[in-house]
Amino acid sequence: MIEVVFVRHGEAAHSWGEHTDPGLSELGKQQAEHAAYTLTGIVPSELVLISSPKLRAQETAAPLADLRSAPVMIDANFQEVPSVTDLANRQEWLKSLMRSRWSEVKEPVVNTWRDNIIEGVHRLGHHSVIFTHFMVLNVIIGHIRQDDRVLQFWPHNASITRCRLNNGTLELVELGAELDTHVN
């Protein structure tokens, strides 16, 4: 059995519709520190740290990497959903995607992205903490639930979702904290 823990990045300094790769806000940095200390008490000592290539995910991984004196592997399989529109229209496109079902998604790049997340998790051969994004977490939970809806839950910044790979099956152990307010 392999433990797989997903951590949504801390609060970004800019919204998804304002910047293509923002770092963390001051609050986001505090959230990352808190997540690192929480993780220290719940994850095995022998594990691999993995991050999306996006700056906000890497900055969220940094405090745990420092505590563990461990490197962080960058894995593009766990980056945020690729936008198929320009920056000005990203928010509306994302809202539309979140109201969809995967069987309705027609953009090949988005479907490939989703498949790569699921395959990437199933290829893990070691206990792992993966620092990632809102939509990646929704892909994982939908896969576990075998639910076609794109939006499964509203993970809070720096929330910790615990899973395990058990004989090739990904199982949910504990869903991370959810946001109090949702974007419509």
Disulfide bonds with the S-S distance in Angstrom:
none
